[in-house]
Amino acid sequence: MGKVAARMKVMPQSPDVDLDDLQDRLENSLPEGAKINRVDRENVAFGLIALMPTVIVPDDAGGTEAIEEAFSDVDGVESVAVDEVGRI
């Protein structure tokens, strides 16, 4: 059984969202067996910064759908998209 690394793009609802707090809430929302390896930040526009967490999940977890749903339910998240996926 391998692992999958998925780089996600998480857009906050506004530039006023505390990104450190949002990152903590994302980490706490992860389903069992998943973990965040690293989080980058990407300037989008007009002061809006997207969080770009790289999430490691077991290959048998069935993809990134559970991660996308968990992140979408976090307060302060406007949208979640998969940026890159690869096996490790």
Order of alpha helices (4+ residues) and beta strands (2+ residues): beta-alpha-beta-beta-alpha-beta
